Amino acid sequence: MNAAESATSSQAAARARVLRPLSGLRGGLAEVYRVLHAHPELSFAEHRTARAVAAHLERLGMRVTTGLGGTGVAGVLANGDGPTVLLRADMDALPVHERTGLPYASTVDGAMHACGHDMHVTCLLGALELLALGTDAWSGTVIGVFQPGEEVGGGAKAMVDDGLFEKTGRPDAVLGQHLAPLPAGTIGYHAGPALAATDALHVRMFGRGGHASRPETAVDPVVMAASTVMRLQTVVSREIAGNETAVLTVGALHAGSKDNVIPDEAELEISIRTYTEDVRRTVLAAVERIVKGEAAVAGAEREPEITPLDSYPVLVNDEAATARTVAAFRDHFGAAAVIDTGPVTGSEDCGIFATAAGAPLCYWFFGGWDPEAYAAAAATGTTARDIPSNHSPYFGPVLEPALTTGVTAMTVAALTALAGEA
């Protein structure tokens, strides 16, 4: 056996020792997940979740800081000399009415864990518990970060701005993961630009109200907004090159209150996803031109207001760190379970931790859907219809093997980074 093979064998043995208690922890972690799922909390209001997380970390003997960036929690587990590795989970839910029918469905009207953040929290708690129990197999420092406000794009920055690294130390590597509509038991990754930047805009278009029977006396903002929505659909298809990527979605349109009243104004909310600054500038300029142009054509007497809302940077996975982490995943889960998903047009602010620390980032996905149901949908080409995606009111991942996969993946990645390999 050569030196490289010996090192690989030693690392595999260390992973096995740390992961051994997982079978005994599954029941308790599943209950943690069910409680979190039943009690979702919206962005920057994750008070109950933060208290539960802090109590769990204290039981593990970690040094805990609460109130970071509002409701963020960080725990530090120091175990001698070695790298400092930050493991991150987000905590917030979405303003979605749950329709899964699960026995542990949301008890909060109008709020739901429709993006898997409850699973992220549970998996990170599980990984930290395994690392705390297995300190004989690794050395260094682990920082567990439980972040508020990911869904509104401000949570990571708020924690950094609130002195996260001054309180926990500056990491040498940052790791994160996300539940995805993939078969449970699989891992998805992509090196380089992996998730898109987001720009969210709120648009107010001003007309002149009047009676529905006399539209000639009004400037109808409903028609103005409808024309704007349709014209915006041409931005990607006619202004972005075929070898570039952009997504533009009008996610909300609000106007009027009664059938026989022409309102004074209409509001739009727009989501834009891009990977490069040139494409981002092109799309933003086109949106402004179209919104103002449609208002002018309609005879609006007041120029529209365009207000930026949420913003996320492109998430870029470090090539070398991703290669080493993926090699460890393949070694543990098997090559067939680890797939390159390509760039994903969703967005994430986890990269802000890595950028602020000057540390490499590795961020991956793990599947949450019943493998047989997914295979059946894939066989008929109906995954888009039959497998609910994140943010759907029907997003209900299977507990197993999703939970075990998420805990294991975070633990394996952490041990790889702690060994100086990420």
Secondary structure, DSSP 8 states (H G I E B T S, - for coil): --HHHHHHHHHHHHHHHHHTTHHHHHHHHHHHHHHHHHS---TT--HHHHHHHHHHHHHTT-EEEEEETTTEEEEEEEESSS-EEEEEEE---BS----S--TT---STT-B--SSHHHHHHHHHHHHHHHHHTGGG--EEEEEEEES-GGGT-HHHHHHHTTHHHHH---SEEEEEEEEEEETT-EEE-SEEEE-EEEEEEEEEE-B-EETT-GGGSB-HHHHHHHHHHHHTHHHHHHS-TTS-EEEEEEEEEE-SSTTEE-SEEEEEEEEEESSHHHHHHHHHHHHHHHHHHHHHHT-SS--EEEEEEEE--EEE-HHHHHHHHHHHHHHH-GGGEEE---BS---STHHHHHHHT--EEEEEEEEE-HHHHHHHHHTT-HHHHS--TT-TT----STTHHHHHHHHHHHHHHHHHTT--
